[in-house]
Amino acid sequence: MTAGRPGHDAGPEGSDAHGAYGADGAFTAAVDGLADPLNDPLPGGHTSPWFRSDSIPAAHPAAEPPYEAGYASHQGPQQPQGAPNEWYDPAGYQRDWYGPQEPSARIAPAAAPVSPAGPVAPAAPTAPVAPTAPVAPAAPAAPAADVEPAEQRTEVIARIPAEPDPASSPGGRAERRRAAKGRGRRRPAPVAEPAAAPMSRVEARRAARAAKDSPAVVASRAVGEVFISLGVLMLLFVTYQLWWTNIRADQIAGKETNRIQDAWASGDRKPGVFAPGEGFAIMHIPKLDVVAPIAEGIDKEKVLDRGMIGHYGEGKLKTAMPSDKQGNFAVAGHRNTHGEPFRYINKLDPGDPIVVETRDAYYTYEMANILPQTSPSNISVIEPIPAGSGFEKPGRYLTLTTCTPEFTSTYRLIVWGKMVDERPRSEGKPDALVG
């Protein structure tokens, strides 16, 4: 139980108005001198970093254990007398929010007091307790001899490893803040490598010789370039032969056909003997959709390469004209390239019409027979009674000659026809051209 208030428990004598504690304030001083464990938290064990020590009554200097004195000796300079004893670390606050400003040594936290028998676990921190009513004086504090010496406490504190700095640990708040500040900064320029030492003249010559290609490499490169050039030229030549010659020959043949028709319409020339290369007739093959001019002679450059059909009319190869009452009208034409008017004559069947249009009449022939292959020197195929045609007596015949196989001139392909109709132009076109 607590002692009664002074004045109320005075003796009957009443000679001392304040009881056994003497003058005013003696009782309060006695209470303040008590070492109350509820009001004396452990070192560093405050419940809040913003705990203020002036919110509890100060303990009597005599009651402070030597451990507190030893702990305070490791905390550096104390606040001046009369300043608010606020429990927070300004330097740590600045470091957490603005990064480390300058390196500073950290002090290892105080360890739990160690007794002679071994270290004792520190008591759990408790919340500060508000001052209560004065209580009766308790037993005096334990003598200083029961507290471990300051030298032993210092040795224990030194053995405790220092706590890692949260600001310098990877992934900490300060590290992330510094990384965020550094995002907008320019990256440092790369450090230039040191220049190599200059080579001597002999070394430079050796390096130059090593950099040169060997004769074999140069020769192989030249041969490769020649082959590439030849391949490009061949490709251009094939393109010219298969595509451009047909375009050019069609243009020339078309102009010659128009010229012949205009000459017939104007009547400025009489039929007769024609000069070599001069067009005088037009051949129609309806099944093959061929319309090509016929010129005198079989000259390659002046007639055949211009997309026209050439008439055998010179020297020993001279043949009859369509208007002759008897004979073989023999002509030649390209099967490939240069207009290729006879490209598909091998597809003609017996009875297919072939029409030769002249200034005065239309001469219609029917396909009779075909010779798939013969020698170029076989001129008997263009005789008045062609050999191998199946004709046995003189008549009015037609012979078409061209090269075979395709894209070669090794052999000749022969197609024969027999005249079945002669129609003056005044009577109009024949049925083969009207349908």
C-alpha positions in Angstrom: 0.0 0.0 0.0 1.0 3.6 -0.5 1.7 6.0 2.3 -0.8 8.5 3.3 -0.6 12.1 2.3 1.5 14.4 4.5 -0.7 16.3 6.9 -3.4 13.7 7.0 -1.2 11.0 8.7 0.5 13.4 11.1 0.8 12.4 14.7 -1.4 13.7 17.4 1.2 16.1 18.3 0.7 18.1 15.1 4.0 19.8 15.7 5.2 19.0 12.0 2.5 20.1 9.6 4.2 18.0 6.8 4.6 14.8 8.6 7.7 12.8 8.6 9.1 14.2 5.3 10.0 17.6 6.6 9.6 20.8 4.6 7.5 21.4 1.5 8.5 19.4 -1.6 10.5 16.8 0.3 7.8 14.2 -0.4 7.8 15.0 -4.1 11.5 14.8 -4.3 11.5 11.5 -2.6 9.0 10.1 -5.1 10.9 11.5 -8.0 14.0 9.8 -6.8 12.4 6.4 -7.0 13.6 4.2 -9.9 10.2 3.3 -11.4 10.7 0.6 -14.2 7.5 1.8 -15.9 8.8 5.3 -16.4 12.4 4.3 -17.2 12.4 2.7 -20.7 15.4 0.7 -21.9 18.1 2.4 -23.9 16.9 2.9 -27.5 13.6 1.2 -26.7 11.2 4.1 -27.1 7.9 3.1 -28.7 8.1 5.9 -31.3 11.0 7.6 -33.1 9.3 10.9 -32.2 9.2 10.1 -28.4 10.0 13.1 -26.2 11.8 12.4 -23.0 10.3 15.5 -21.3 6.9 13.8 -21.3 7.9 11.7 -18.2 9.5 12.8 -15.0 13.2 12.7 -14.9 14.8 10.1 -12.7 17.1 11.0 -9.9 20.7 11.3 -10.8 21.6 8.9 -8.2 19.1 6.3 -9.5 20.6 6.3 -13.1 22.4 3.0 -13.6 25.9 3.0 -15.0 24.6 1.3 -18.1 22.8 4.4 -19.1 26.0 6.4 -18.6 27.9 3.9 -20.7 25.3 4.0 -23.5 25.2 7.8 -23.5 29.0 7.8 -23.9 28.7 6.1 -27.3 26.0 8.6 -28.7 28.3 11.5 -29.2 27.7 15.1 -28.0 24.4 15.6 -26.1 21.9 18.3 -26.6 22.5 21.5 -24.6 20.8 21.8 -21.3 17.2 23.2 -21.6 16.8 22.0 -25.3 14.0 19.6 -26.1 15.3 16.1 -25.9 13.7 14.8 -29.1 14.4 11.3 -30.1 15.2 11.4 -33.7 18.2 11.4 -36.0 18.4 14.5 -38.2 21.4 13.2 -40.1 19.6 9.9 -40.8 16.5 11.8 -41.9 18.5 13.9 -44.4 20.2 10.7 -45.7 17.0 8.8 -46.3 15.3 11.7 -48.2 18.2 13.4 -50.0 20.8 10.7 -50.2 24.1 10.5 -48.4 25.9 13.9 -48.3 29.2 12.8 -46.9 30.6 9.6 -45.5 30.1 9.2 -41.8 31.0 6.5 -39.4 28.2 4.5 -38.0 28.1 3.5 -34.3 27.1 0.0 -33.5 23.8 -0.1 -31.6 24.1 -0.8 -27.9 23.9 -4.3 -26.9 21.9 -5.8 -24.1 23.7 -5.7 -20.8 25.9 -8.7 -20.1 26.0 -10.2 -16.6 28.9 -12.1 -15.3 27.1 -15.3 -16.0 26.4 -14.3 -19.7 24.5 -11.9 -21.8 21.0 -11.1 -20.7 18.2 -10.5 -23.4 16.9 -6.9 -23.3 13.4 -6.4 -22.2 10.8 -5.5 -24.8 10.2 -1.8 -25.1 7.0 -0.5 -23.4 4.9 2.5 -24.1 5.4 5.5 -21.9 3.1 5.6 -18.8 1.6 8.8 -17.7 2.6 10.0 -14.2 0.4 8.6 -11.5 -0.3 9.7 -8.0 2.6 9.8 -5.5 3.3 6.5 -3.9 5.1 5.5 -0.8 8.9 5.3 -1.1 10.1 2.0 -2.2 13.3 0.2 -1.5 16.5 2.0 -2.6 18.0 1.2 -6.0 20.5 -1.6 -6.2 24.1 -0.6 -5.4 26.5 0.2 -8.2 28.5 -2.9 -7.4 25.7 -5.1 -8.9 26.0 -3.4 -12.3 28.6 -4.7 -14.7 31.7 -2.5 -15.3 31.7 0.1 -18.1 34.8 -1.6 -19.6 33.0 -4.9 -20.1 30.0 -3.2 -21.7 32.3 -1.4 -24.1 33.9 -4.7 -25.1 30.5 -6.3 -25.8 29.4 -3.3 -27.8 32.6 -3.5 -29.9 32.0 -7.2 -30.6 28.5 -6.6 -32.1 28.7 -6.2 -35.9 27.7 -2.9 -37.3 24.3 -2.6 -38.8 24.3 -2.2 -42.6 23.5 1.2 -44.0 20.0 1.1 -45.5 20.8 4.0 -47.8 23.7 2.2 -49.4 22.0 -1.2 -49.6 20.8 -2.2 -53.1 17.2 -1.5 -53.7 16.9 0.9 -50.8 14.9 4.2 -50.9 18.0 6.4 -51.3 19.4 4.1 -54.1 16.1 4.3 -56.0 16.0 8.1 -55.5 19.5 8.5 -56.9 18.6 6.3 -59.9 15.5 8.4 -60.6 17.6 11.6 -60.5 20.2 10.2 -62.9 17.7 9.2 -65.6 17.6 12.6 -67.3 21.4 13.0 -67.2 23.6 12.5 -70.2 25.6 9.3 -70.3 29.3 9.8 -69.9 31.2 9.9 -73.2 33.1 6.6 -74.0 36.7 6.6 -73.0 38.9 6.7 -76.0 41.2 3.8 -76.3 44.9 4.6 -76.2 46.4 4.9 -79.7 48.5 2.0 -80.8 52.2 2.5 -81.0 53.4 3.5 -84.5 54.8 0.6 -86.6 58.3 0.7 -88.0 59.0 0.9 -91.7 59.7 -2.8 -92.0 56.5 -3.7 -90.1 54.5 -1.3 -92.3 55.8 -3.0 -95.4 55.0 -6.5 -94.1 51.5 -5.4 -93.2 51.0 -3.9 -96.7 52.2 -7.1 -98.3 49.9 -9.1 -96.1 46.9 -6.9 -97.0 47.4 -7.5 -100.8 45.6 -10.3 -102.5 47.5 -13.2 -103.9 47.8 -13.6 -107.7 45.4 -16.6 -107.5 42.8 -14.6 -105.7 43.1 -11.8 -108.3 42.9 -14.3 -111.2 39.8 -16.0 -109.8 38.2 -12.7 -109.2 38.8 -11.6 -112.8 37.5 -14.9 -114.1 34.4 -14.5 -112.0 33.8 -11.0 -113.3 34.2 -12.2 -116.9 31.7 -15.0 -116.4 29.2 -12.6 -114.7 29.6 -10.2 -117.6 29.1 -13.0 -120.2 26.0 -14.1 -118.3 24.5 -10.7 -118.3 25.3 -10.3 -122.1 23.7 -13.7 -122.8 20.6 -12.7 -120.8 20.3 -9.5 -122.7 20.8 -11.3 -126.1 18.1 -13.8 -125.3 15.7 -11.0 -124.2 16.5 -9.2 -127.5 15.9 -12.4 -129.6 12.8 -13.6 -128.0 11.0 -10.4 -127.2 12.4 -7.3 -128.9 12.8 -8.9 -132.4 9.2 -9.9 -132.4 8.0 -6.4 -131.4 10.2 -4.8 -134.1 9.3 -7.3 -136.8 5.6 -6.9 -136.1 5.9 -3.1 -136.4 7.7 -3.4 -139.8 5.3 -6.1 -141.1 2.3 -4.0 -140.1 3.6 -1.0 -141.9 4.3 -3.0 -145.0 0.8 -4.5 -145.0 -0.7 -1.0 -144.8 1.6 0.2 -147.6 0.5 -2.7 -149.9 -3.2 -2.1 -149.2 -2.8 1.6 -149.9 -1.0 0.9 -153.2 -3.9 -1.4 -154.2 -6.4 1.2 -153.3 -4.6 4.0 -155.3 -4.1 1.9 -158.4 -0.7 3.5 -159.1 1.0 0.2 -160.0 0.3 -2.6 -162.4 1.0 -6.2 -161.3 4.2 -7.7 -162.9 7.7 -8.3 -161.8 8.6 -7.2 -158.3 11.9 -6.0 -157.0 13.6 -8.1 -154.2 12.2 -7.2 -150.8 9.1 -5.6 -152.3 5.8 -6.7 -150.9 3.1 -7.7 -153.4 0.6 -10.0 -151.5 -0.8 -10.8 -148.1 -1.2 -14.3 -146.6 -4.1 -15.2 -144.2 -4.1 -18.3 -142.1 -7.4 -18.1 -140.1 -6.7 -21.1 -137.9 -3.5 -19.6 -136.6 -4.7 -15.9 -136.7 -1.8 -15.0 -139.0 -1.9 -12.0 -141.3 1.6 -11.3 -142.9 2.8 -9.5 -146.0 4.6 -11.5 -148.8 7.7 -10.0 -150.3 9.8 -11.0 -153.2 12.9 -13.0 -152.3 14.0 -14.9 -149.2 16.7 -12.6 -148.0 17.1 -12.9 -144.3 17.8 -9.3 -143.4 15.6 -7.6 -146.0 12.6 -9.9 -145.8 12.5 -12.7 -143.2 13.9 -10.7 -140.3 11.4 -8.0 -140.9 8.5 -10.3 -140.1 7.5 -10.8 -143.7 7.1 -14.1 -145.7 9.6 -14.5 -148.6 8.7 -15.9 -152.0 11.2 -18.2 -153.7 11.6 -16.2 -157.0 15.3 -16.0 -157.8 17.7 -18.3 -159.8 17.3 -22.0 -159.5 14.8 -21.6 -156.6 12.4 -19.5 -158.7 8.8 -20.8 -158.3 5.4 -19.9 -159.8 3.1 -17.0 -158.7 -0.4 -17.6 -157.4 -1.9 -16.1 -160.6 -0.1 -18.7 -162.8 -2.3 -21.4 -164.3 0.1 -24.1 -163.2 3.0 -24.4 -160.9 4.1 -24.4 -157.2 3.9 -21.1 -155.2 6.6 -21.7 -152.5 7.3 -19.3 -149.7 9.5 -19.3 -146.4 9.1 -17.7 -143.0 10.6 -17.7 -139.5 9.2 -20.1 -137.0 10.8 -18.4 -134.0 11.8 -14.7 -133.4 11.5 -11.9 -135.9 7.7 -12.0 -136.0 7.6 -15.8 -136.3 4.7 -16.0 -138.8 5.1 -19.8 -139.3 5.5 -20.6 -135.6 2.5 -23.0 -135.4 2.1 -24.3 -139.0 2.8 -27.8 -137.7 -0.7 -27.6 -136.1 -2.5 -27.3 -139.4 -4.7 -30.2 -140.4 -5.7 -31.3 -143.9 -8.5 -29.1 -145.2 -7.5 -26.0 -143.2 -7.8 -22.9 -145.5 -4.8 -20.7 -146.4 -5.7 -17.6 -148.4 -3.3 -15.5 -150.5 -4.6 -12.0 -151.2 -3.3 -10.1 -154.3 -4.1 -6.9 -156.0 -6.7 -8.6 -158.2 -8.0 -11.7 -156.5 -8.1 -14.0 -153.5 -6.5 -17.4 -153.9 -7.7 -20.1 -151.5 -5.6 -23.2 -150.8 -6.5 -26.2 -148.6 -3.8 -27.9 -146.5 -3.0 -31.3 -148.0 0.1 -32.8 -146.4 3.0 -32.2 -144.0 6.6 -33.3 -143.9 7.8 -32.9 -140.3 11.5 -32.9 -141.1 13.9 -32.7 -144.0 17.3 -31.5 -144.9 17.8 -27.8 -145.7 19.4 -28.8 -149.0 16.3 -30.7 -150.2 15.0 -28.4 -152.9 12.8 -31.0 -154.4 10.0 -30.0 -152.0 9.5 -26.8 -153.9 9.5 -28.3 -157.5 6.4 -27.8 -159.7 5.3 -31.3 -158.6 6.8 -31.4 -155.0 8.5 -34.6 -154.0 6.8 -36.2 -151.0 3.7 -34.0 -151.2 1.5 -36.8 -152.6 0.7 -34.8 -155.8 1.2 -36.9 -158.9 0.4 -34.4 -161.7 0.9 -30.7 -162.4 -1.4 -28.3 -160.7 -1.6 -25.1 -158.7 0.1 -25.9 -155.4 1.3 -24.0 -152.3 4.4 -24.9 -150.3 5.3 -23.4 -146.8 8.8 -24.0 -145.5 10.3 -23.1 -142.0 13.0 -24.2 -139.6 12.7 -27.1 -137.1 13.1 -27.9 -134.2 12.0 -24.7 -132.6 14.8 -22.1 -131.9 17.1 -24.0 -134.3 17.7 -24.2 -138.1 19.0 -27.7 -138.3 16.1 -29.1 -140.4 13.2 -27.9 -142.4 9.4 -28.4 -141.8 7.3 -28.5 -145.0 3.5 -28.0 -145.4 1.8 -28.4 -148.8 -1.6 -27.1 -150.0 -3.7 -27.2 -153.1 -5.7 -24.4 -154.7 -9.4 -24.8 -154.4 -10.8 -21.3 -155.2 -9.8 -18.2 -157.1 -12.0 -15.2 -156.3 -11.7 -11.8 -157.9 -11.6 -8.9 -155.4 -14.7 -7.4 -157.0 -16.7 -10.3 -155.7 -15.6 -9.8 -152.1 -13.7 -11.9 -149.6 -13.9 -15.6 -149.7 -15.8 -17.6 -147.1 -12.6 -18.5 -145.3 -12.1 -14.8 -144.4 -15.7 -13.9 -143.8 -16.5 -16.5 -141.2 
